[in-house]
Amino acid sequence: PKGSMAFSGDLTSAQVLERDVPWETYMTARLISDRDLQLIRRYDKRDTITKESLLAEDGAAYLEAFLMVLRNVTKEETVQYVMALIDEMLSANPASVALFFTQSEQHMSSLPDPYTLFVRLLQRSDWFTQQKACRLLAIILDCRPGGPMSAAAGSALGASGSANTVAVEGVEQVIVSFVDWLCSQLRRPTHQSQSVPTSISALACLLKEAGVRVLFHSCGGVALLSPLIRAGTTTRGSIQLTYEVGLCLWQLSYNHEACTAMVSSGVISGLVDLARTAQKEKVVRVALLTLKNLLKQKLEGAGEEMVELGLPKVVATRSLQSWGDDDMPELLIWLDEELCDHIQTLSSFEKYKKEVLSGTLEWSPMHTSEAFWLENVEKFEEKDFQILRVLLKLVEASREPRSLAVGCHDIGQFVTHHPHGRYIVSDLRGKELVMRLMVHPEAEVQKQALLCVQKLMLTKDKLEFLTSSRAGSGGRSA
């Protein structure tokens, strides 16, 4: 057959549909019935309009014939061909998915169940069949009659952690098996470039259901998505893949346990970066909606982490843009108001101590908030000025320009707000350490060192005048 020598992972449907399948051979071998043969011959190799007409006339009968081939014929080229035919049918007219749930007049009780049939085809060795089975299974599960799986059902099914160790009936067993397969593809991809996007597309469809969210979370799903959302912000990967990963996380953010896993697995950092850097509106929107849901869950540390990662600035910047989606301005206003509460929570001395002791400083609300310094400057006296000493050591030893700049700024803030700040810092050799940084190659370090030295040199009354002048002009150095 044409195209059969190509690596199946690289096959296209167009290549597969060029083949000539020996249908009569399968009837002779009694793998398909005479009726199946007649239907397939009537449909195969016809133009699009003719195929649409035949499906409108008796679509269920044609689909049943295709499914009988898939159940009884194992030859790889033929299985691929029929999968391509079904995929073509759904692509041409998505409404034809209803045929999976419609019986023809000659419907036989021995007809295969399409769910279990496609799950079995996921285990085939060739990627083309796996990929088509994945896509078709996601579509028919999404459109199945009977409604979505509940969270309670998903929890009961996920309790054992695997489809292989739980006895389940019907379509629920299929969903458990399918989620297991999707997770295995994300862990150990069958196809180097196509396994992940194929699996993510299916999950973006399935995770609409509360029960599937529970199942996916029980399989460690959040940890599988975390590196993908971070990769979407650092590489020129597929915009569609990044969007669909975001869609998966957004749907998972309606599940409390999954949200808890997101906080501990670095997902928030990836979402904030995505909201900051993404060009496509739909990608920004899904990142911000997920962050909104995480805030609504009231998880410990989540809001503070978003503030530390710079989400308030991202929201402020995005608020200046015009959006095609009318809901975006309202979403940005909600985030801005909610994050204000977390900025106040974050501006605490315990958080500050933790950051200084980490040895890395970032420009965050703690450093630039006048209220923080007024409320906490006396706490620097604890344990014989331990935190001030660590801050001075950081200014002396750090090689990271941002940490040096923030450190100089903070020493200046201490001098400004503590009644004996000048003398304490000078006694600890602080003036000498900061003066060295006035010739640092980085302009920001030079600037903050100069401002700090000015504060160390000025008397209290002149310092108060300088501080009030800068505060009036809105400078960072105040």
C-alpha positions as a printed NumPy array, in Angstrom:
array([[  0.   ,   0.   ,   0.   ],
       [  1.078,   3.55 ,  -0.697],
       [  2.823,   5.269,   2.206],
       [  3.196,   2.102,   4.28 ],
       [  6.984,   2.45 ,   4.415],
       [  6.774,   5.842,   6.168],
       [  7.383,   5.913,   9.923],
       [  3.839,   5.834,  11.282],
       [  4.549,   8.686,  13.71 ],
       [  5.072,  10.944,  10.707],
       [  2.099,   9.741,   8.671],
       [ -0.709,  12.119,   7.783],
       [ -4.33 ,  11.167,   7.226],
       [ -4.005,  12.238,   3.593],
       [ -1.161,   9.75 ,   3.061],
       [ -3.059,   6.948,   4.769],
       [ -6.232,   7.601,   2.762],
       [ -4.293,   7.19 ,  -0.493],
       [ -4.043,   3.461,   0.216],
       [ -6.154,   0.825,  -1.51 ],
       [ -7.551,  -1.599,   1.072],
       [ -8.46 ,  -5.149,  -0.082],
       [-11.927,  -5.159,   1.515],
       [-13.056,  -8.337,  -0.302],
       [-10.258, -10.293,   1.382],
       [-11.743,  -9.486,   4.775],
       [-15.207, -10.592,   3.707],
       [-13.794, -13.863,   2.318],
       [-12.065, -14.425,   5.663],
       [-15.397, -13.646,   7.359],
       [-13.883, -10.736,   9.261],
       [-16.624,  -8.457,   7.905],
       [-20.107,  -9.252,   6.587],
       [-21.381,  -8.866,   3.042],
       [-23.483,  -5.911,   4.253],
       [-20.399,  -4.253,   5.768],
       [-18.534,  -4.754,   2.485],
       [-21.327,  -3.154,   0.449],
       [-21.482,  -0.114,   2.743],
       [-17.711,   0.374,   2.794],
       [-17.421,   0.037,  -1.006],
       [-20.207,   2.565,  -1.463],
       [-18.431,   5.06 ,   0.842],
       [-14.711,   4.505,   0.221],
       [-12.884,   6.816,  -2.237],
       [-15.961,   9.018,  -2.786],
       [-15.823,  12.805,  -2.864],
       [-16.773,  14.851,   0.196],
       [-20.287,  15.736,  -1.014],
       [-21.13 ,  12.093,  -1.784],
       [-19.844,  10.979,   1.622],
       [-21.941,  13.635,   3.367],
       [-25.005,  12.497,   1.432],
       [-24.45 ,   8.836,   2.367],
       [-23.984,   9.708,   6.048],
       [-27.149,  11.815,   6.012],
       [-29.019,   8.848,   4.508],
       [-27.837,   6.128,   6.942],
       [-24.781,   7.346,   8.82 ],
       [-25.139,   4.93 ,  11.74 ],
       [-24.92 ,   1.931,   9.379],
       [-21.671,   3.199,   7.812],
       [-20.121,   3.871,  11.216],
       [-21.129,   0.394,  12.412],
       [-19.373,  -1.106,   9.379],
       [-16.191,   0.842,  10.204],
       [-16.309,  -0.296,  13.837],
       [-16.705,  -3.942,  12.777],
       [-13.5  ,  -3.628,  10.736],
       [-11.676,  -2.138,  13.719],
       [-12.889,  -4.94 ,  15.973],
       [-12.037,  -7.849,  13.674],
       [ -9.098,  -6.753,  11.488],
       [ -5.639,  -6.387,  13.053],
       [ -3.582,  -5.41 ,   9.984],
       [ -1.928,  -2.089,  10.821],
       [ -2.456,  -0.391,   7.447],
       [ -6.187,  -1.21 ,   7.455],
       [ -6.733,  -0.102,  11.054],
       [ -4.983,   3.182,  10.26 ],
       [ -7.127,   3.624,   7.151],
       [-10.434,   3.185,   9.004],
       [ -9.319,   5.462,  11.841],
       [ -8.444,   8.113,   9.242],
       [-11.896,   7.678,   7.618],
       [-13.699,   8.188,  10.95 ],
       [-11.51 ,  11.17 ,  11.827],
       [-12.186,  12.674,   8.389],
       [-15.928,  12.202,   8.939],
       [-15.848,  14.066,  12.28 ],
       [-13.578,  16.819,  10.961],
       [-15.872,  17.468,   7.985],
       [-18.963,  17.591,  10.207],
       [-18.451,  17.58 ,  14.015],
       [-22.189,  16.939,  14.486],
       [-21.688,  13.453,  13.027],
       [-20.411,  12.393,  16.49 ],
       [-24.118,  11.738,  17.183],
       [-23.818,   8.648,  14.939],
       [-21.831,   6.939,  17.707],
       [-24.957,   7.055,  19.854],
       [-27.454,   6.117,  17.097],
       [-28.395,   2.578,  16.076],
       [-29.004,   1.679,  12.441],
       [-32.072,  -0.312,  11.399],
       [-29.934,  -3.445,  11.064],
       [-28.086,  -2.829,  14.362],
       [-26.714,  -6.079,  15.776],
       [-26.195,  -6.817,  19.465],
       [-22.693,  -8.069,  18.676],
       [-21.525,  -4.61 ,  17.548],
       [-18.462,  -3.397,  19.442],
       [-18.702,  -0.643,  22.024],
       [-16.718,   2.281,  20.529],
       [-15.339,   3.337,  23.932],
       [-13.651,   0.031,  24.75 ],
       [-12.631,  -0.379,  21.107],
       [-10.721,   2.923,  21.078],
       [ -9.174,   2.238,  24.499],
       [ -7.846,  -1.042,  23.092],
       [ -6.464,   0.795,  20.047],
       [ -4.526,   3.133,  22.371],
       [ -2.327,   0.12 ,  23.125],
       [ -1.355,  -0.454,  19.468],
       [  2.34 ,  -0.138,  18.664],
       [  1.999,   2.514,  15.928],
       [  1.63 ,   6.171,  16.875],
       [ -0.803,   7.064,  14.064],
       [ -3.431,   4.694,  15.486],
       [ -2.735,   5.773,  19.067],
       [ -3.113,   9.431,  18.15 ],
       [ -6.386,   8.924,  16.265],
       [ -7.786,   6.71 ,  19.041],
       [ -6.922,   9.4  ,  21.588],
       [ -8.587,  12.157,  19.588],
       [-11.719,  10.142,  18.766],
       [-12.11 ,   8.852,  22.318],
       [-11.898,  12.384,  23.731],
       [-14.572,  13.564,  21.279],
       [-17.085,  10.783,  21.919],
       [-16.586,  10.924,  25.707],
       [-17.172,  14.671,  25.638],
       [-20.411,  14.244,  23.67 ],
       [-21.708,  11.082,  25.34 ],
       [-25.287,  10.961,  26.652],
       [-25.793,  10.68 ,  30.396],
       [-23.918,  13.722,  31.631],
       [-20.454,  14.289,  33.103],
       [-18.751,  12.239,  35.795],
       [-19.275,  13.718,  39.266],
       [-16.453,  14.57 ,  41.663],
       [-17.724,  11.873,  44.051],
       [-17.54 ,   9.224,  41.313],
       [-14.072,  10.38 ,  40.31 ],
       [-12.944,  10.256,  43.933],
       [-14.2  ,   6.687,  44.338],
       [-12.5  ,   5.602,  41.114],
       [ -9.258,   7.42 ,  41.885],
       [ -8.924,   6.037,  45.404],
       [ -7.   ,   2.998,  44.144],
       [ -4.766,   5.144,  41.939],
       [ -4.956,   2.9  ,  38.864],
       [ -7.412,   1.476,  36.388],
       [ -5.765,  -1.913,  36.817],
       [ -6.706,  -2.287,  40.467],
       [-10.303,  -1.153,  40.562],
       [-13.352,  -2.97 ,  39.225],
       [-15.493,  -0.469,  37.358],
       [-18.359,  -0.847,  34.918],
       [-18.855,   0.628,  31.452],
       [-17.851,   4.12 ,  30.46 ],
       [-16.326,   4.925,  33.867],
       [-13.8  ,   2.124,  33.371],
       [-12.987,   3.621,  29.971],
       [-12.378,   7.069,  31.496],
       [-10.096,   5.629,  34.191],
       [ -8.1  ,   3.706,  31.568],
       [ -7.924,   6.751,  29.29 ],
       [ -6.686,   9.09 ,  32.048],
       [ -4.058,   6.483,  32.988],
       [ -2.903,   6.354,  29.362],
       [ -2.775,  10.162,  29.062],
       [ -0.677,  10.452,  32.234],
       [  1.685,   7.746,  30.979],
       [  2.134,   9.677,  27.713],
       [  3.051,  12.827,  29.65 ],
       [  5.538,  10.871,  31.786],
       [  7.099,   8.75 ,  29.027],
       [  6.01 ,   9.988,  25.577],
       [  5.571,   7.373,  22.849],
       [  6.23 ,  10.005,  20.19 ],
       [  8.924,  12.605,  20.803],
       [  7.069,  15.634,  19.483],
       [  3.389,  14.616,  19.284],
       [  2.576,  12.672,  22.473],
       [  2.425,  15.709,  24.755],
       [  0.286,  18.026,  22.56 ],
       [ -2.056,  15.139,  21.672],
       [ -2.529,  14.207,  25.335],
       [ -2.948,  17.812,  26.479],
       [ -5.634,  18.443,  23.823],
       [ -7.575,  15.43 ,  25.091],
       [ -7.197,  16.508,  28.72 ],
       [ -8.328,  20.057,  27.938],
       [-11.548,  18.462,  26.685],
       [-11.988,  15.866,  29.472],
       [-11.194,  18.099,  32.456],
       [-14.514,  19.888,  31.991],
       [-15.836,  17.052,  34.178],
       [-15.393,  17.331,  37.952],
       [-14.835,  13.571,  38.22 ],
       [-12.032,  13.61 ,  35.654],
       [-10.318,  16.426,  37.585],
       [-10.285,  14.23 ,  40.682],
       [ -8.966,  11.25 ,  38.691],
       [ -6.239,  13.267,  36.98 ],
       [ -5.141,  14.823,  40.275],
       [ -4.964,  11.372,  41.901],
       [ -2.591,  10.319,  39.089],
       [ -0.22 ,  13.202,  39.94 ],
       [ -1.527,  15.316,  37.077],
       [ -0.553,  18.743,  38.442],
       [  3.111,  17.723,  38.698],
       [  2.953,  16.62 ,  35.038],
       [  1.558,  19.99 ,  33.91 ],
       [  3.881,  22.162,  36.01 ],
       [  7.   ,  21.848,  33.789],
       [  4.85 ,  22.38 ,  30.687],
       [  3.431,  25.706,  31.889],
       [  6.926,  26.886,  32.827],
       [  8.294,  25.777,  29.435],
       [  5.548,  27.782,  27.74 ],
       [  7.   ,  30.98 ,  29.215],
       [ 10.658,  30.354,  28.367],
       [ 10.627,  28.799,  24.897],
       [  9.107,  29.517,  21.534],
       [  6.914,  26.482,  21.905],
       [  3.481,  26.082,  20.421],
       [  1.106,  28.85 ,  21.508],
       [ -1.778,  26.395,  21.212],
       [ -0.032,  23.867,  23.478],
       [  0.673,  26.568,  26.08 ],
       [ -2.963,  27.702,  25.896],
       [ -4.287,  24.154,  26.323],
       [ -1.964,  23.499,  29.288],
       [ -3.365,  26.719,  30.786],
       [ -6.883,  25.485,  30.037],
       [ -6.151,  22.23 ,  31.891],
       [ -4.843,  24.14 ,  34.924],
       [ -7.812,  26.525,  34.877],
       [-10.253,  23.602,  34.94 ],
       [ -8.236,  21.919,  37.705],
       [ -8.343,  25.169,  39.707],
       [-11.996,  24.405,  40.514],
       [-10.753,  21.43 ,  42.578],
       [ -9.385,  22.359,  46.019],
       [ -6.908,  19.47 ,  46.294],
       [ -5.509,  20.195,  42.829],
       [ -5.093,  23.872,  43.808],
       [ -3.091,  22.841,  46.87 ],
       [ -0.82 ,  20.808,  44.587],
       [ -0.416,  23.812,  42.254],
       [  0.842,  26.   ,  45.105],
       [  3.531,  23.46 ,  46.034],
       [  4.666,  22.566,  42.5  ],
       [  5.723,  25.914,  41.017],
       [  2.603,  26.402,  38.89 ],
       [  1.956,  29.922,  40.252],
       [  5.354,  31.113,  39.029],
       [  4.641,  29.754,  35.535],
       [  1.186,  31.357,  35.424],
       [  2.481,  34.78 ,  36.533],
       [  5.262,  34.622,  33.925],
       [  2.696,  33.653,  31.294],
       [  0.424,  36.554,  32.273],
       [  3.443,  38.862,  32.012],
       [  4.937,  37.702,  28.701],
       [  2.216,  36.068,  26.571],
       [  1.249,  37.878,  23.365],
       [ -2.051,  36.098,  22.674],
       [ -5.066,  37.387,  24.583],
       [ -6.509,  33.907,  25.148],
       [ -3.257,  32.785,  26.832],
       [ -3.154,  35.847,  29.127],
       [ -6.827,  35.366,  29.961],
       [ -6.547,  31.689,  30.911],
       [ -3.469,  32.398,  33.084],
       [ -5.24 ,  35.228,  34.935],
       [ -8.464,  33.22 ,  35.359],
       [ -6.49 ,  30.365,  36.91 ],
       [ -4.724,  32.767,  39.287],
       [ -8.122,  34.234,  40.215],
       [ -9.45 ,  30.784,  41.124],
       [ -6.334,  30.06 ,  43.184],
       [ -6.884,  33.306,  45.115],
       [-10.538,  32.409,  45.702],
       [ -9.459,  29.091,  47.247],
       [ -7.785,  31.082,  50.098],
       [ -4.757,  28.776,  50.194],
       [ -2.023,  29.721,  52.646],
       [  0.801,  31.631,  50.982],
       [ -0.7  ,  31.636,  47.465],
       [ -1.614,  35.334,  47.369],
       [  1.66 ,  36.377,  48.972],
       [  3.6  ,  34.325,  46.415],
       [  1.758,  36.073,  43.579],
       [  2.691,  39.45 ,  45.084],
       [  6.335,  38.417,  45.489],
       [  6.401,  37.274,  41.852],
       [  5.237,  40.706,  40.706],
       [  1.624,  39.95 ,  39.736],
       [  0.341,  43.378,  40.937],
       [  2.652,  45.082,  38.422],
       [  1.56 ,  42.642,  35.686],
       [ -2.093,  43.447,  36.441],
       [ -1.362,  47.198,  36.391],
       [  0.43 ,  46.903,  33.027],
       [ -2.265,  44.698,  31.486],
       [ -4.964,  47.116,  32.707],
       [ -3.557,  49.744,  30.319],
       [ -4.188,  47.499,  27.289],
       [ -7.357,  47.218,  25.244],
       [ -8.951,  43.766,  25.101],
       [-11.274,  41.969,  22.724],
       [-12.927,  40.125,  25.632],
       [-15.315,  42.422,  27.533],
       [-14.708,  40.454,  30.76 ],
       [-10.965,  41.202,  30.885],
       [-11.174,  44.7  ,  32.479],
       [-13.47 ,  43.338,  35.2  ],
       [-11.086,  40.408,  35.815],
       [ -8.106,  42.773,  36.127],
       [ -9.975,  45.047,  38.563],
       [-10.89 ,  42.03 ,  40.717],
       [ -7.276,  40.82 ,  40.785],
       [ -5.966,  44.299,  41.622],
       [ -8.326,  44.656,  44.592],
       [ -7.692,  41.135,  45.872],
       [ -3.908,  41.457,  45.607],
       [ -3.954,  44.7  ,  47.653],
       [ -4.982,  42.652,  50.699],
       [ -2.07 ,  40.282,  50.148],
       [  0.417,  43.136,  49.709],
       [ -0.526,  44.313,  53.211],
       [ -0.213,  40.773,  54.583],
       [  3.147,  40.343,  52.914],
       [  4.588,  43.557,  54.358],
       [  5.555,  41.914,  57.63 ],
       [  8.904,  41.765,  59.365],
       [  8.901,  37.943,  59.422],
       [  8.719,  37.862,  55.629],
       [ 11.46 ,  40.464,  55.466],
       [ 13.75 ,  38.495,  57.796],
       [ 13.224,  35.374,  55.725],
       [ 14.22 ,  37.193,  52.533],
       [ 17.342,  38.802,  54.054],
       [ 18.467,  35.474,  55.526],
       [ 18.037,  33.845,  52.09 ],
       [ 20.828,  36.102,  50.77 ],
       [ 18.83 ,  37.251,  47.727],
       [ 16.826,  40.484,  47.683],
       [ 14.164,  41.542,  45.163],
       [ 12.28 ,  44.825,  44.727],
       [  9.001,  43.993,  46.459],
       [  6.379,  45.969,  48.426],
       [  8.213,  45.344,  51.708],
       [ 11.234,  47.362,  50.612],
       [  9.381,  50.278,  49.048],
       [  6.445,  50.595,  51.474],
       [  6.779,  53.577,  53.833],
       [  4.292,  51.906,  56.184],
       [  6.515,  48.82 ,  56.473],
       [  9.51 ,  50.842,  57.683],
       [  7.484,  52.971,  60.086],
       [  5.924,  49.858,  61.64 ],
       [  9.004,  47.631,  61.735],
       [ 12.185,  49.704,  62.079],
       [ 12.419,  49.068,  65.843],
       [ 12.338,  45.31 ,  65.221],
       [ 15.786,  45.622,  63.653],
       [ 17.089,  45.98 ,  67.232],
       [ 16.182,  42.343,  68.015],
       [ 19.084,  39.997,  68.865],
       [ 21.636,  42.817,  68.825],
       [ 20.617,  44.063,  65.357],
       [ 20.962,  40.567,  63.828],
       [ 19.06 ,  41.332,  60.613],
       [ 20.892,  44.64 ,  60.091],
       [ 24.221,  42.813,  60.492],
       [ 23.148,  40.164,  57.945],
       [ 22.056,  42.948,  55.569],
       [ 25.459,  44.638,  55.874],
       [ 27.208,  41.306,  55.286],
       [ 25.102,  40.815,  52.152],
       [ 26.104,  44.285,  50.882],
       [ 29.736,  43.371,  51.513],
       [ 29.757,  39.899,  49.962],
       [ 26.949,  39.56 ,  47.39 ],
       [ 27.766,  39.574,  43.679],
       [ 24.163,  39.926,  42.567],
       [ 23.521,  43.552,  41.442],
       [ 19.835,  43.568,  42.354],
       [ 20.525,  42.299,  45.886],
       [ 23.223,  44.967,  46.313],
       [ 20.904,  47.747,  45.097],
       [ 18.022,  46.644,  47.331],
       [ 20.423,  46.176,  50.264],
       [ 21.773,  49.738,  49.95 ],
       [ 18.205,  51.028,  49.668],
       [ 17.186,  49.173,  52.855],
       [ 20.176,  50.43 ,  54.852],
       [ 19.156,  53.936,  53.784],
       [ 15.592,  53.242,  54.926],
       [ 16.869,  52.082,  58.326],
       [ 18.967,  55.247,  58.662],
       [ 15.944,  57.382,  57.735],
       [ 13.443,  55.785,  60.103],
       [ 15.474,  54.727,  63.15 ],
       [ 16.236,  57.595,  65.568],
       [ 19.881,  56.469,  65.888],
       [ 20.197,  54.834,  62.479],
       [ 23.212,  56.857,  61.253],
       [ 25.32 ,  56.031,  64.282],
       [ 24.354,  52.356,  64.45 ],
       [ 25.176,  51.741,  60.768],
       [ 28.45 ,  53.696,  61.035],
       [ 29.499,  51.73 ,  64.147],
       [ 28.959,  48.501,  62.163],
       [ 31.197,  49.768,  59.292],
       [ 28.131,  50.216,  57.114],
       [ 29.181,  53.578,  55.659],
       [ 32.498,  52.135,  54.483],
       [ 30.806,  49.096,  52.877],
       [ 28.194,  51.17 ,  51.047],
       [ 30.722,  53.768,  49.827],
       [ 32.632,  51.015,  48.003],
       [ 29.517,  50.361,  45.91 ],
       [ 29.382,  53.945,  44.621],
       [ 31.818,  52.816,  41.884],
       [ 30.013,  49.537,  41.111],
       [ 29.694,  48.845,  37.328],
       [ 25.875,  48.571,  37.572],
       [ 24.104,  51.954,  37.462],
       [ 21.267,  50.878,  39.789],
       [ 23.762,  49.774,  42.475],
       [ 25.669,  53.079,  42.132],
       [ 22.433,  55.053,  42.459],
       [ 21.205,  53.251,  45.585],
       [ 24.677,  53.378,  47.198],
       [ 24.887,  57.139,  46.578],
       [ 21.424,  57.747,  48.052],
       [ 22.312,  55.632,  51.087],
       [ 25.609,  57.484,  51.672],
       [ 23.756,  60.819,  51.428],
       [ 21.448,  59.675,  54.221],
       [ 24.424,  58.554,  56.323],
       [ 26.129,  61.942,  55.907],
       [ 23.127,  64.176,  56.576],
       [ 21.96 ,  65.345,  59.982],
       [ 18.495,  64.296,  61.157],
       [ 16.713,  67.544,  60.233],
       [ 18.247,  67.684,  56.731],
       [ 17.477,  64.   ,  56.239],
       [ 13.805,  64.56 ,  57.118],
       [ 13.655,  67.429,  54.606],
       [ 15.266,  65.276,  51.88 ],
       [ 12.94 ,  62.347,  52.608],
       [  9.785,  64.462,  52.461],
       [ 10.943,  66.034,  49.163],
       [ 11.57 ,  62.637,  47.569],
       [  8.287,  61.23 ,  48.866],
       [  6.504,  64.108,  47.198],
       [  8.118,  63.3  ,  43.849],
       [  7.286,  59.565,  44.148],
       [ 10.913,  58.338,  43.954],
       [ 11.818,  54.743,  44.806],
       [ 14.525,  55.968,  47.189],
       [ 12.123,  57.488,  49.713]])
